[in-house]
Amino acid sequence: MILARYEELCRERGEYPSTACAVAGYDKSALTNWRKQAAENDGMCSISSARLRLIAQHLDTTSDYLLGLSDERHPSTPAIIEELTRNPRKMLLFDETEGLSDKSMEQVIRMVRMIKGLQDD
């Protein structure tokens, strides 16, 4: 599965599969070894998680997609990022509180709860 999806993504990008191997620190023989392993092991080959992650990042996909655990080809944006993008005021609050100490953050949270009319826990 890894090899088939890997080669498919490389073709779509117009990139030689050996190029993505090099990005992850493999030499050209790695691709030959993967093909041999895949032929012997029902399409599966051995690769470290760190190098799989590097290849996935290079191909703008996820490790789960390459492994066949997901059909989602591109990384999803976490919901919090989408919410901050949609609501500039929340983004402003996020920016303004960056770097505050834990004590200061607790004060901000108390003030927000007070404004919202919520009781402190």
Secondary structure, DSSP 4 states (H G I P E B T S, - for coil): -HHHHHHHHHHHHT--HHHHHHHTT--HHHHHHHHHHHHHTTT-----HHHHHHHHHHTTS-HHHHHTS-S--SPPPPHHHHHHHH-HHHHHHHHHHTT--HHHHHHHHHHHHHHHTPPP-
